[in-house]
Amino acid sequence: MNLLQRRLLLEHAKTFFLAAAVLLLFILMGRALQLRDMLLGLELGVLDTLRLFGYLSPFFLLIICPVACMLAVFLTFLRMSTDRELVALKAGGVSLYQMLPAPLIFSCLCMLFGFWISFYLQAWGMGNFRAEVLSIASSSARVVVQPGVFNKDVPNMVLFARKVDPASGTMAGVLVEDRRSPDATMTILAPEGNLDADYEHGEIVFLLKNGKCYTEKNHALSIMAFGEYAVRLDFDSLFKGVDLGPVKPKEYTWERLYDYDFQKKLAENNPRMARKIDVERHKRFVFPVACLVLCVFVIPIATSFQGLRQQTGVLLALLLFLFYYSLLMAGISLGESGDLSPFIGLWLPNVLFFVLGVYGMSLAARERMPHVAELWSQRRKKKEEERI
């Protein structure tokens, strides 16, 4: 590898890591504001909070990786174009095609990194985030249910347990009054029970055993004896802002995404969820491949903006990515609703941007791309002269 390729790779890498770190920091800060009620409600320590955001990072990195790769390549070639380094290299007999190995190798490395996140890290991070929140919330719920105290923290419910073991979650002498149904009131008595968390559905579960349920409805009372009875509570009912819900496709492991027996049963009972899983399968490929696609797309654009400042270049690159991301989100929405095939909706932006990039590259290599910044500057000067 010659000196030029090494320098280009080094500059790409420095810009990539800086852009990825800044974007990830901003996203996590915004996410922290969204989850502030959860963080306060669960009374998390600093280490617990950092660990939770560490688990969330792979999901955001999968989205950040293409835009960071795009910024790295775009700003490198924009700086070279502005500093007239591209002109000097071309004067020395180095064509644009001879400069391509470094950005293409770099974008392929970013793509491989994206596939690693997509195939492994995303499901690992989201799964650990859910498990950690469930563990902390269920432990906090055990503290909330104080022995010998009628607890009314849950709306439309009264919880009482004569004895509570905070470590194991076992309870004795349990009473639950459930008024969540508008036309019925349930009073449940059980000699024993247990408090646990349901990972799959994201709920806190009071599992009561060997008790009786008294239901008052339409001025009539019915009594039911049971061996086991589960009282389910959404996290949001106990801790403001904690609403995990059932496991979502973005949390699925690679094996579960391609469990076709599971998909077949799901398609019969919940077609929309089946479509979301189909979309998620394509997303796991689309975002990593976008690193290579956007790299090819921005190189000819960077060469056409000679004289553009770096700050303006960052803004331009972000606007281009926003346009790409908007097309991708439209494809995802149409795919989930069933109005468009996920294959078409998600891969069309990549194909469109790649074709435009290859065409722009051929124009730039033949010096056919317009120098937009210079044309804009000349136009401004001409207007000023006309005013004078």
C-alpha positions in Angstrom: 0.0 0.0 0.0 1.5 3.3 -1.1 1.8 6.4 1.1 -1.3 8.1 -0.4 -3.5 5.2 0.5 -2.1 5.0 4.0 -2.7 8.7 4.6 -6.2 8.5 3.2 -7.1 5.5 5.4 -5.6 7.3 8.5 -7.6 10.5 7.8 -10.8 8.4 7.2 -10.3 6.5 10.5 -9.7 9.7 12.6 -12.8 11.4 11.2 -14.9 8.3 11.5 -14.2 7.7 15.2 -14.7 11.4 16.0 -18.0 11.6 14.1 -19.2 8.3 15.6 -18.3 9.4 19.1 -20.0 12.8 18.8 -23.2 11.4 17.2 -23.5 8.6 19.7 -23.0 11.0 22.6 -25.8 13.3 21.3 -28.2 10.3 20.7 -27.5 8.9 24.2 -28.1 12.4 25.7 -31.4 12.6 23.9 -32.3 9.1 25.0 -31.4 10.0 28.6 -33.9 12.8 28.5 -36.6 10.4 27.3 -35.7 7.9 30.0 -35.3 10.4 32.8 -38.5 9.2 34.5 -37.3 5.6 34.4 -33.9 6.6 35.8 -35.4 8.5 38.6 -38.2 6.0 39.3 -35.8 3.0 39.6 -33.3 5.2 41.5 -30.4 3.9 39.4 -26.8 4.5 40.4 -24.2 5.9 38.1 -22.7 2.5 37.2 -26.2 1.0 36.5 -27.0 3.9 34.3 -23.8 3.7 32.3 -24.3 -0.1 31.9 -27.8 0.4 30.6 -26.6 3.0 28.0 -23.8 0.7 27.1 -26.3 -2.0 26.3 -28.3 0.5 24.1 -25.2 1.7 22.2 -25.0 -1.1 19.6 -28.5 -0.4 18.4 -27.6 3.3 17.8 -24.2 2.4 16.4 -25.8 0.4 13.6 -27.5 3.6 12.5 -24.5 5.8 13.2 -22.0 3.7 11.3 -23.2 4.6 7.8 -23.4 8.4 8.4 -20.0 8.4 10.2 -18.4 6.5 7.3 -20.1 8.9 4.9 -18.8 11.9 6.8 -15.2 10.5 7.0 -14.9 10.0 3.3 -16.8 13.2 2.3 -14.8 15.5 4.6 -11.5 13.9 3.6 -12.1 14.5 -0.1 -13.7 17.9 0.5 -10.6 19.0 2.4 -8.4 17.7 -0.4 -10.5 19.4 -3.0 -10.5 22.7 -1.1 -6.7 22.6 -0.5 -6.2 21.9 -4.2 -4.5 18.6 -3.3 -6.8 16.8 -5.8 -5.6 19.2 -8.5 -2.0 18.5 -7.6 -2.4 14.8 -7.5 -4.1 14.8 -10.9 -1.4 17.0 -12.3 1.1 14.4 -11.1 -0.7 11.7 -13.0 -2.9 10.3 -10.2 -6.5 9.8 -11.4 -9.5 9.7 -9.1 -9.8 5.9 -9.7 -6.3 5.5 -8.3 -7.4 7.2 -5.1 -10.4 4.9 -4.6 -8.8 1.8 -2.9 -8.4 3.6 0.4 -12.0 4.8 0.8 -13.4 1.6 -0.6 -11.4 -0.5 1.8 -12.4 1.7 4.6 -16.1 1.6 3.8 -15.8 -2.2 3.5 -14.3 -2.3 7.0 -17.1 -0.2 8.3 -19.6 -2.5 6.5 -18.0 -5.6 8.3 -18.2 -3.7 11.6 -21.9 -3.0 10.8 -22.5 -6.7 10.1 -20.9 -7.6 13.4 -23.2 -5.2 15.2 -26.2 -6.4 13.2 -25.6 -10.2 13.6 -24.5 -10.2 17.3 -24.1 -7.0 19.2 -27.6 -5.5 18.7 -29.5 -8.5 20.0 -27.0 -8.9 22.8 -27.3 -5.2 23.9 -31.1 -5.0 23.6 -31.5 -8.3 25.4 -29.2 -7.3 28.3 -30.9 -3.9 28.5 -34.3 -5.6 28.9 -33.0 -8.1 31.4 -31.2 -5.4 33.4 -34.3 -3.1 33.6 -36.5 -6.1 34.5 -34.2 -7.2 37.2 -33.8 -3.7 38.7 -37.6 -3.0 38.4 -38.6 -6.3 40.0 -36.2 -5.7 42.9 -37.6 -2.2 43.3 -41.1 -3.6 43.3 -40.2 -5.9 46.1 -39.1 -2.9 48.1 -42.3 -1.0 47.2 -44.5 -3.9 48.5 -43.8 -3.4 52.2 -44.9 -6.2 54.6 -48.1 -5.2 56.6 -48.7 -2.1 54.5 -51.6 -1.5 52.1 -49.8 -0.2 49.0 -51.7 2.1 46.6 -48.9 3.1 44.3 -50.4 1.2 41.4 -53.4 3.1 40.0 -56.8 1.3 40.7 -55.1 -1.4 42.8 -54.4 -2.1 46.4 -51.6 -4.5 47.3 -51.1 -6.1 50.7 -48.8 -8.8 52.0 -48.4 -9.9 55.6 -44.8 -11.0 54.9 -42.4 -10.2 52.1 -38.9 -11.5 51.4 -37.2 -8.8 49.3 -34.4 -11.2 48.3 -36.5 -13.9 46.7 -39.8 -12.1 46.2 -41.9 -14.6 48.1 -44.9 -13.3 49.9 -47.3 -14.7 52.6 -50.9 -13.6 53.4 -51.5 -11.7 50.1 -54.5 -9.5 49.3 -55.0 -7.8 46.0 -57.9 -5.5 45.2 -58.1 -4.9 41.4 -60.3 -2.2 40.1 -58.7 -1.8 36.7 -61.8 -3.1 34.9 -64.4 -0.4 34.8 -67.4 -2.7 35.4 -65.9 -5.2 37.9 -63.9 -5.3 41.1 -61.8 -8.3 42.0 -60.5 -9.1 45.4 -57.9 -11.9 45.5 -56.8 -13.6 48.7 -54.0 -16.1 48.7 -51.9 -17.7 51.5 -48.7 -17.4 49.5 -47.4 -15.8 46.3 -44.3 -14.7 44.5 -43.2 -11.5 42.7 -41.2 -11.9 39.5 -40.7 -10.4 36.1 -41.9 -11.7 32.7 -39.0 -11.1 30.3 -41.0 -11.9 27.1 -43.9 -9.5 27.8 -42.0 -6.9 29.9 -44.3 -7.1 32.9 -44.2 -7.5 36.6 -46.1 -10.6 37.7 -47.7 -11.4 41.1 -48.1 -15.2 41.0 -50.6 -16.1 43.7 -51.1 -19.7 44.8 -53.9 -21.7 46.4 -56.3 -18.8 46.9 -59.7 -17.5 46.1 -60.9 -14.7 43.8 -64.0 -12.7 44.6 -65.4 -10.8 41.6 -68.2 -8.2 42.0 -69.9 -7.4 38.8 -73.4 -6.0 38.1 -74.2 -6.2 41.8 -73.5 -9.9 41.8 -70.6 -11.7 43.5 -68.8 -14.7 42.1 -66.2 -16.8 43.9 -63.4 -18.8 42.1 -60.8 -21.0 43.8 -57.5 -21.3 42.0 -54.2 -23.2 42.2 -52.2 -20.4 40.6 -53.3 -16.9 39.5 -51.2 -14.3 37.8 -51.8 -10.6 38.4 -49.8 -8.8 35.7 -48.7 -5.2 35.9 -47.1 -3.0 33.2 -43.9 -1.4 34.4 -45.4 2.0 33.6 -48.0 1.4 36.3 -45.3 1.1 38.9 -42.4 3.2 37.5 -43.2 6.2 35.3 -41.5 5.9 31.9 -40.7 2.2 32.1 -42.9 0.6 29.4 -40.9 -2.3 27.8 -43.8 -4.2 26.4 -43.4 -7.5 24.5 -40.0 -8.4 22.9 -39.7 -6.4 19.7 -38.1 -7.6 16.4 -35.1 -5.3 16.9 -34.3 -7.3 20.1 -34.5 -10.7 18.3 -31.4 -12.8 17.9 -30.3 -13.8 14.4 -31.6 -17.3 15.0 -35.0 -16.1 16.1 -35.4 -13.8 13.1 -34.9 -16.9 10.9 -37.1 -19.3 12.9 -39.6 -20.0 10.1 -41.8 -22.2 12.2 -42.3 -19.3 14.7 -42.9 -16.9 11.7 -45.5 -19.2 10.3 -47.5 -19.3 13.5 -47.1 -15.6 14.0 -48.3 -14.8 10.5 -51.6 -16.6 11.3 -52.2 -14.8 14.6 -50.4 -11.4 14.1 -49.7 -10.6 10.4 -48.4 -7.1 11.3 -45.8 -8.4 13.6 -44.8 -11.0 11.0 -44.2 -8.1 8.5 -42.2 -6.2 11.1 -39.9 -9.2 11.5 -39.5 -9.5 7.7 -38.6 -5.8 7.6 -36.1 -6.3 10.5 -34.4 -9.1 8.6 -33.7 -6.7 5.7 -32.7 -3.8 8.0 -29.9 -6.1 9.5 -28.4 -6.1 6.0 -29.4 -2.7 4.6 -27.6 -0.5 7.2 -24.2 -2.2 7.0 -24.3 -2.1 3.1 -25.2 1.6 3.3 -21.6 2.3 4.5 -20.3 1.2 1.0 -23.2 2.8 -0.9 -22.9 6.2 0.8 -19.1 6.2 0.4 -19.4 5.8 -3.4 -22.2 8.4 -3.5 -20.4 11.2 -1.7 -16.9 11.1 -3.3 -18.0 12.8 -6.6 -20.1 15.3 -4.6 -17.0 16.2 -2.4 -14.9 16.8 -5.5 -17.5 19.2 -7.0 -17.6 21.5 -3.9 -14.1 23.1 -4.1 -13.7 26.0 -1.7 -16.5 24.8 0.7 -15.8 25.2 4.4 -15.7 22.2 6.6 -18.6 23.3 8.8 -20.8 23.7 5.7 -19.5 20.4 4.4 -20.7 18.6 7.6 -24.1 20.2 7.3 -24.4 19.2 3.6 -23.3 15.6 4.3 -25.9 15.4 7.2 -28.6 16.7 4.8 -27.7 14.1 2.2 -27.9 11.4 4.8 -31.2 12.8 6.1 -32.6 12.5 2.6 -31.3 8.9 2.3 -32.7 8.0 5.8 -36.1 9.6 5.0 -36.4 7.3 1.9 -35.4 4.3 4.0 -37.9 5.1 6.8 -40.6 5.5 4.1 -39.7 2.0 2.8 -39.8 0.6 6.3 -43.2 2.1 7.1 -44.6 0.8 3.8 -43.1 -2.6 4.4 -44.6 -2.9 7.9 -48.0 -1.8 6.7 -47.9 -4.3 3.8 -48.3 -1.6 1.1 -44.9 -2.4 -0.4 -42.6 -5.4 -0.4 -39.8 -4.9 2.3 -37.3 -6.0 -0.3 -38.2 -3.1 -2.6 -38.8 -0.5 0.1 -35.6 -1.1 2.0 -33.2 -1.8 -0.9 -34.4 0.8 -3.3 -32.6 3.7 -1.5 -29.3 1.8 -1.6 -29.6 0.9 -5.2 -30.6 4.5 -6.2 -27.7 6.1 -4.3 -25.2 3.5 -5.5 -26.2 4.1 -9.2 -26.0 7.9 -8.7 -22.6 7.5 -7.0 -21.2 5.4 -9.8 -22.5 7.8 -12.4 -21.1 10.8 -10.5 -17.8 9.0 -10.1 -17.5 8.5 -13.9 -18.2 12.2 -14.4 -15.8 13.3 -11.7 -13.0 11.1 -13.2 -13.5 12.9 -16.6 -13.7 16.3 -15.0 -17.3 16.6 -15.9 -18.7 17.3 -12.4 -19.6 21.0 -11.9 -17.7 22.9 -9.3 -20.8 24.0 -7.4 -19.0 26.1 -4.8 -17.1 28.1 -7.4 -20.2 28.5 -9.6 -22.1 29.8 -6.5 -19.2 32.2 -5.7 -19.1 33.5 -9.2 -22.8 34.0 -9.3 -22.7 36.1 -6.1 -19.8 38.2 -7.4 -21.8 38.8 -10.6 -24.8 40.0 -8.6 -22.7 42.3 -6.5 -21.1 43.8 -9.6 -24.6 44.3 -11.2 -25.7 46.1 -8.0 -22.6 48.4 -8.1 
